[in-house]
């Protein structure tokens, strides 16, 4: 009987050493030593996964209130959820689920103190999904870490705590899977964060702006996301996540061009449907960037390329327009840009209504007055809709600027300017690096440790 009992119990000393080895570089681990005269106990748990009220009331305070370790052990065992692990893997598995490891003499117990922050979580507002999880990050960094650890339950998920901002002293957490992340990316990230000289850091976008090179660029090379499920998916692919206190967004790096066109729905849908939806987004990219410039090129430089019926249709529509197509396109795009900015800045109660009414009145009045053509209204509406098809808002903002560059090229050089602009854009994207990784790598599944070591 004694030999059978010996087989089913973990050795407390060996279990402690094994846990400390497994939890190396985990910043949110708490090791609490309890001493009372001759009695001694040790608590080991994840701060982000365990309820501090339960730990204090049921474990720490009870240790000092009860008279002996025997009574203390009996009290812990009286909870139905308390278990005595038989192997080390069971120990780690329950710790990641929200249990506290209690070392009492030669015994190892697991006390359930899981922390659930259901009341603090709000639905995602900028990255909507049709199916799948709908929760988002909060402005509390501990809650955000809890959301990630609940989804990524492995000891390989390491957390490093840092502080940025000379005055704000903003806490950040670097999260990565030690078996998948590229060490060169981690070293470069630590270096850039340590060199950040800002006095006040209040958002993840400030860190993105100050740490990326070059700072003068059109397209983002880091991704900001409010979704825990996207963060977990990227960590599992070998990327690094940075949580920032007091903001509801996480930074994901390295980020490639294709990442900004991937929605979380793509992973839930059947593969052919996911590929089709991503193809729709790339088509929308070309429409929103090239359609205004192609309109200028066809109407002012190369109308012979179009069919005769379409050419006559455009010419008839622009018969009353008193200025070149360039001014017509710029006027309408700027008007649409004003409406978009107004919809963001106005109070939510009136913003949507005011912008819809303003757009209808502006479009109808401009067409009836002969300032713009009917085809131009259709084109601007198509450009506005396709610009918001892109899932990540950071990329949408860069594309909004890019289309004005193509309009200028079409104004001065026609179709030749558009072709040169496309070639130059591809060359520019190819030259970009995100922490040493090629930005135009289209189908990255998992980052390799043998990638390009040049810092981006």
N, C-alpha and C positions, 0 to 999 in steps of 0.2 A: 504493500500500500504506500509506503513512504517513497519507494523508488518511482511509483507511478505519479505521485504528487510532485516529486522533484522534476519530472519531465514536463509537467504542465505549467510550471511557473518560470518566469524570466528571472535571470540574475540581475538584480537592481544595478550593480556596478557596471556590468557589461552593457546593459540596456542604456544606461546614461551615457557611456562613452560612445556607443553606436549612434545615439541620437545627436550628440554634439558634433560628430563627424558628418552626419547627414545634413545637419542644419547649418553648416558653415556658410557664411555670407548671406544669411537670412536675417534681415534687420528688424523684422517685427516679431521675433521670438522673445519671450519673457522667461527669465529664470529667477524664481523667487525662493529664497532660502528662509525657512521658518525655524526659529530657535526659541526654546523656553526651558531654562534651567538645563536639565539633562536630556530633554526631548529634542528631536531634530527631524525635520521633514523638508522635502524639496518639491516645488511646483515648476513644471515646464509646459508652456503652452504658447500658441500664437495669439498675440494681442488683438490682431485684426479679426480673429475667428471666435474668440471667447468673450462672453458677456462679463465686463468688469464687476458689475454689481453682484452677480452670482459667485464669481471667484472670491470677492471680498467677504460676502456674507456667509457663504457655505463652506469655504475652505480656510481662508486666512483668519477671520475672526473666531471661527469655531476651534481652531488650533489653540488659540490662547485662552479660550473660555473653558475647554474641557481639561480634565486633570491629567490624563495619560494618553500615550500614543495608542494604546489598545482601544480605549473608548473612542478616540478620534478615528481610528480605522473602522471600527464598527459603525460609527456615524456615517462615514462615507459609503460603506457597503450597504447601508440601509436604503439608499436611493436605488430604485429599480434599474436605472440606466447605467449604473456603475458596473464595470466589467474588469476582470483581471486577465490581461492579454497572455496568450500562450506563446507568441512568437513576435519577433521584432517588426515584421511587415504589418502585422495587425496593430502594433503600437503606432507606427507612422500613419497608417490609414485613418485611424480614429482621431489622431491629432489634427490632421488636415480637414476632418469633418467638424471640428470644434470641441474636442475633448481636452481636458487638462490631465497631464501625466503627473501622478502623485507618487513620489518615492518615500516610502515609510519603512525604515530599516532595510530588510531584505525583500520587501514587497513592492510591486509596481501595480498601481491601480489607474484606471481611466475614468475620469469624472466628466460627465456630459455638461458642458457650459456653453453650448453653441449660441452665437449671437446672430439674430435675424433682424435686419433693418428694413422690414417691409414698409413701415410707415413713412420712411424718409425718401423712398424711391418714387420718382415721377416718370411718366412715359417720355420717350425720346421726342424731341420737338423739331430737330433739323434733319435727322436721318430716319425717316419713317419707313416702316416695313409693313407688308401685307400679312405675312405669317412669321412665326418665330417670336423670340423674346422681345418685349417692348420697353424694358426698363432702361434707364440712362444713369450716367454718373451724377453725383451730387457735388456740392462744394466742400464736403468733408472728406479729407484724404483717407481717413481710416475706414469710412464706409465704402469708398471706392476700392480700396485694397481688399475689403471683405467680399465685395461683389466678384472680384477676379479670382480670389482663392476658392470661393465656393464652386467656380466653374473649372478651375485648373488645379486639381487636388494631387499634387506631386511635390516631393521634396526637392525636385530639380528646379522649381520656380524660386529663384533667388530675388531678394529685395535689398537694395542699397539706399540708405537715407542720406540726403545731402540738404544743405541750406544755401539759397541764393538770394541776392538782394541785400546790400549793405544795411539798409534801414528797415525794409519790410521783413527780412529774415524768413522768407517763404520756404516752407518745407517741400521737398520733392522726393519721390521714390522712383528708383530705376528698377524695373522688373524685366526679367529675362529667364529663359530656360537654359541652364548652364550646359546642357548636352547639345543644344542646337544653335545658340547664339554665337556670332563671330567675335572672338576676343579683340580683334583689331577695331571693330565698331565700338565695343564697350570702352576701350582705352581712349579712342578719339572723342567719344561722348563725355567721358569724365574730364578730359582735358578742356573741352570747350565750355562745359559748365563751370569748371573752376576758374576759367578766364572771363566769365561774365561779370562786367563791371557796373551793371545797372544798380542804382540805389533802391528802386522800387520795382518789384516783380509781382504783378497781380493776376496774370493770366498765362495760359499755356502758349497763346499766340505771341506773347512778348519773348518767351524763350525761343520759340521757333524763329522769330525775326532776328534775334541777336546772335544765335549760334550757327546759322546756316551761311555757307559761302557758295557763290558770291551773294552779298546782301541785295544787290540790284539785279533782280531777275523777275521774269514774268510768271513762271510756273513754280508752284510749291514743291519742295523736295523733302518735306516732312508732312505727315498727315496728322490732322487733329480730328478726333472722333469723340462723340459723347456716348458711344455704345460699348458696354462691357463685353458683349459677345464678339464684336469686331476686334476688340483688343486681345481677347483670349485666342481668337483664330490666328491673329498675326504673331502672337508669342509662340504658338505651336508651330509656326512656319519659320522660326528662327529669328524673328525680329525683336526689337527692344521697345518696351513701353515706358513712358515717363509720366507719372502722376504728379500733378501740381496742386498744392493746397489752395483752397478758396476759389477753385474753378471747376466747372463740370465737364472738362475735356481732358483727354489723355493725348500724349504725343506718341506717334508710332514711327519708327525708323529702323532701317532705311526704307524709303518710300519710292516706288517706281511709278511711271506714267500710268500703267495699267491698273494700279491699285485704286486710283481715283475714279475709275469707271466700273468698279465692282461694288454691287449692292449685296447686303446680307441675304436678300431674297434669292440671289443666284445660287446660293448653297442649299437652299431648301427646295427649290423647284427641280423638276426632272432635268437631267443634263442638256437635252436638246433645247428645252425652253430657256434654261439659263444662258446658253450660248446665243440664242436668238435675242434675248433681252440685252445682252452686252453688245451684240451687233447693232441693235437699235440705237444704243447710246453713242456708238462711234459714228453712225450715220448722222445723228443729231449734232455731233461735234463738227463734221464737215459742213452741214447745213448752216449752223449758226456762225461759223467762221468765214465761209466762202460765199454764201448766197448774196450778201450785200455787195461785196466786191465784184462778183460775177454780173450782177445787175448793172453796175456802173460800167464795166468793161463792154458788155453787150450793147448797151444803149448808146454809149459815147464813142467806142472804138471799133468794135467788131460785130455790128448787127447782121452781117452776112452769114455768120455761123448758124444762126437760128433759122428755123423754118419761116417761110414768107408770111404765113398766117400769124405766127407768134410775133414777128417783127412789126407787122401792121397793127396788131393788137396793142403792143406796147406803145407804138408811135401815136395811135389814136388816144390812148389813155393819158399820154403826156402832152397832148396838143395844147392844153391850157396852162401847163406849168411854165412859168417865165424864166426859170434858171436851169443850169445843167443838172444832170442826175446826181452828181457828187453832192451838191448842196441839199438836194431832196433827201438823199439817204442819210446824210449827217443830221439834218434837221429832225427826221423822224426817229432815228436811233437815240439822239440826245433827249428827245421828248419821252421816249420809252424809258431811258435811264433815269430821268427825273421822276417819273411815276414809280419806278421800282424803288428808288431811294425814299420817296415820300411814304410808300407803303411800309417801309421799315421804321421810319422815324415817327410817323403819326401814331397816336394812341390806338390800341387794338380795336376799341369799340367803333371807331370811325374810319380807320385806315383803309380797310379793304373796300368799303363802300365808296369812299372818296376817290380812290384810285380807279375803280371800275367806271364810275360815272365820268371822271375826268378823262379817261382814255376814250370812252365812247364819244363824248362831246368833242374832244380834240380831233379825233380821226374823222368824224362826220363833217365837222366844220371845215377842216383843212381840205377835204376832198371836194365839198361843194363850192368852196372859194377858189378852187383851181390851183391851190398851192402845192398839192401833191397828187399823184395819180392813184387810181383804185388799186392797181397792181402793187404799188408801194405799200399800201396799208396791209395787203395780204402778206407781203414779204416781211414786213416788220413784225407782224403777229407770229409768223412762222419762226423767225429768229428769236423772238422773246420766249416762245414755248420751248424750243429746242435747247436754249441755253440752260433752262432749269431741269432738263432731263438728266444732267450729270449729277450723280448722287452726292458728291462732296462739294460743298460750297466754295472751298478754297480754290479748286480748279475752275469753277464757274466764273469767279472773279477775274482770274488770269485770262480766260478765253474772251471775256467781255472787252478787255483791252486789246487783245490780239486782232480782233476783227476790224478795229479802226486802222491798224497798221496795214492790213490787206486792202482796205478801201483807199488809202493814200497811194499804195502801189498801183492799184487799178486805175486811179485817176491820172497818174503820170505816165504809166507804161502799158496800160491795157492788160490783155491776157498774158503777155510776156511777164509783166510785173507780178501777176498772181502766181505763175509757175515758179518764178525766181523766189517769191516769198515762201512757197511751200517747201522748196529745196532748202532755203535758209533756215526755216523753222525746224525741219528734220535734222539738219546739221547742228543747230543749237541744242535741240533735245538730246542728240547723241553725245554732245560734249559735256552735258550736265552729269554730276555725280552726287549721290546721296550717301554720305559717309563711305565713300570709296566704291560704291556699287553703281553700275551703269543705269542711268535713269530710264533709258528706252528699252530695257530688258522686259519683253512683253509678257512672258508667261512664267514668272518666278513662283515656284511652289515652296521651296525651302532654300534659305540662303546657305551657300557653301562656305566653309572655312577657308577655301582656296581661291577666293575671289580676288578682285583687284584691290590692292592694299593702298592705293592712292586715296587720300582724304578729299572729300568733296566740299 
